[in-house]
Amino acid sequence: MKINSLNPAKLLTVSALFFVIALSQILIGCPLASGGNTPTDTLTYLTVFKDGSGGVDGLATAWSVAVSQDGKNVYVTGVEDDALAVFNRDTNTGELTYSTVFKNGIGGVDGLAAAWSVAVSQDGKNVYVTGVEDDALAVFNRD
């Protein structure tokens, strides 16, 4: 599935919604938005994870990222992979390790065609992914 095959009206609507959500997540608790001058104002490059490299899968056209409330997992949607990639996160160091991938049509997973946006519930029990081509919301349980 190519991203340019998506319905432009859906893309515009979803893109606008994603922008509002992303902007709100950036501004809430962001030290720079509140005046800053804290140690978190400095950004240092650490590493990169690439689709198809080192066993990592599900990141083709990586689009949306969510971190679980407990800080133990990072979730990334891969639009062209129709996938949700899952990373484990060390809560002490922030280091990520690739864990697994969920792909549309594999292992009973459905609703991830053109996986677009991802969110974690406030109680941390569920992960929600929109599948633009499926007109769907896929729901995952966090154990």
N, C-alpha and C positions, 0 to 999 in steps of 0.2 A: 504494500500500500504506500503510495506516495503522498506526501503532505499536500501537494498542490492539487490532489484529487478531492480534497475536502470541500464541502459546500461553503462558499464564501460568506453567506449569511450566518451560518453556524460559527464559522471562525471569528467573525467580527463580534458576535454576541459573547462567545466564550472568551475571546481575547479581552474584551472590555471587563468582563467579570473577573477574569484572572488578574488583570492589572489592578483592579480595586482591592482584591484580596491580598495580592503581593505587596502593594503599597501600604496597606494597613498593617501587615506583618512587619514590614521594614520599619515603620514609624513607631510602633508600639515597643517601648523598651529600648529603643535605639539611643545610645548615649549622644550621638551627634545631633539627633533631633531635639534633645533636651538640653543642649548646651555643651555636652561632652567633656573633654579633657580628662578622660579616664584611661586606664591602661588598655581598654578594648578599642580605643580610637586607632590603634596601630594594627594594620593588616599585614600578615606575612604569608607568602605562598608556601604551601606544604607539599602537595602532591596532586596527581590527576588520576582519575579512573576513566579508561576509554573502552567503549564497546568493542568486544572482540579481542581485547588485550589482557593477558594474565588471567583468563577464565571469566572475565567480567562480561555479562550479557544483559540485554534489556535497555541499553542506553542509546540506541539509534534515535536520533533527534530527541535527546534528553530535553525535557520541557519544564517539569515542575518538581519541586523538592519540598519535602516536609520532614520535620524532626519530631519524634515522639516526645510527649510531655516528660517522660522519665529520662530522656536524653540517650536512651540505649539503642535506638534505631533511626536510620535515615532512609527515606523512601523517595525514589526518583521514577517519574514516568518516562517511558520511551515511546514516542508517538509512532515512529515507523516500525518499531519492534512489537507494537501492540502489547506493551509489557509494563510491569511494575518491578523495578530492581530494588532489592532490599540490602542494606548495609548495616552491619553491627557497628556501634559507636562506643568506644571506651569512654566512660563518663569522667574519668580522671584526666586523660590526656586529649580527648577529642579525636583520637585516631580512628579512622574508618577501616573496616575490612568488609569485602564483598561477601554476602551471605548466600543469596538465592535470587531467582527471578520467577515471576508468575507471568505466563504468556497466554494471550487469548486463544482459546480452543485447545489448550493442553492441560491435561489433568483435571478436566471439569471446570476450568476457569472460563468465564464468559463475561462480556461487557467491557473488554479492554481494547477493542478495535479503535486505533488512534487514541490510546491512553493519553489524556491531556493534563488533567489537574489532579493533585493528590492532597488529602487532608487527614489529620489524625483527630479522632474525637477528643473532647476535653478530658474525659475520664481515662483516655488512653487504651480503651478496650477495642476500638475499631479503626480501620483505615478505609478511606473512601476514595475511589478513583473514578473520574468521568471518562467514558469511552465515547468520543465524538461520533465516530462512524457507526457505533452500535446504538446511539441515542440512549446511553445507559449510565447507571451509577453502579459500579461493582463495589461490594462490601466485603471486607476481610476482617476476620477476628484476630486480635493479638492475644497470644497466650502468655 
